[in-house]
């Protein structure tokens, strides 16, 4: 048990494999004006976590505490916070990339990054949702303007972002095509996917045509080749923000749109996500949970690339 001045957290002193992660004691943060101190109950583990663990990414050299998803209980509020009070259950995403730090017992962050946790889901479900849901929402709705009746192709549709994107696209009234290995097709159909493509056996660029929107979660050549399945005026939104100039150049040549983006914290987006959860149209599939102290095992599981849905750390 932690005392009132310290907390458990998962940190690292060097870049490397899952073995560099270790449980440490850090000073427990205090909320500044317009911030809330949240007792973290659950926090998702995402590919960006193990990529930063291994190569530093946007964060540079350690030490640092990873994690952007948060579901928990407000412990204290800073001066000026009007929307929450101690005891409120909330969920949200810390600002990407520099708001990291949710793989710990507590996190202090701006109140506007959080919304009330829907009563119908537990903290594990809520902790799995923020980063992947905001990514999918911002890509499909804000960047692509996905509308009812449009056709959307979602790459890696059974993964963290993908399986949420399928549900958001269906909620928008779209016709959804998802790529995944054959063993995950039944899962995709249970989420509402209208068509499935086994990427191991079938070239999506040959099998899929006349798409309005492609959500590219893979990057590289997938971004460029996805342009070829679009209808005139269509758009490929890649959640991998860097890569070859071939992607925008080919889009311009074909008269299509190419968009690269990073997710960011957004209260209005979280409200939309919460509303979808409350209406029963969105739910995270959680393959496995891990105690906070076993963060390294969660990273190992995630890096296999075989996860369906999400992995979640539980801090209780």
C-alpha angles and dihedrals in degrees: 000000000000122000124232094271103044139044140194116255139167111242140158134212097199138028117256147088128338090282091073091069114097138170113250139170116246134176110276109244124239122217116253122207111308091012133112127212107224125197100221112229098171137000129186123238113224136184089256088064096060092039091056091043091056104038108012094239112187092348098063119202123003157263094105140131114235129211135094103186118088135184117164151102127294108248099178139351130223127230112294099022107136104164102060140038134188112292096033116131111227141169134195147124126274113233111281124265108355100037092072123138111098096124088090139078093261139021130185116207143146112296090228091069090068139066131184113285111246108254093225096067132056127235093266091057092043093046090055096055117058106075097036094041095048090046092053094042095049092045099045103031107025101032102029099028091222111204137191113283096021123128118239130187115206118195119214087011095176094056130092099280093027100057091048091046090055090057095045091049091050090049087055090054097252130149103244128210116183133191119216140128113287094255091064098050095093089053090052092049089051088058091052104266111160096201134018131201124200101221091196093061104023134052104231090207089063098038100046127059141160097032122162098199135021121194105205114198095164108056126193116071090353089069093052096042091048090065088069094064095056130108115234108292093018126143138223113204113197120195088201101089100198134051147100122343086230089086099062092034093054091045090054092048091052095042092244132125123253117193129182118190148170122215118243137187112276128171095199091051090050089051089054090049092049091050091053090050092049091050091052094245097111132046132156118237106222112198096184144350128215133194112251090252090060096058091126090059090051090053091050091051092048095049092060087076091221099102119127109211118332145341117214135197115218114209100188 
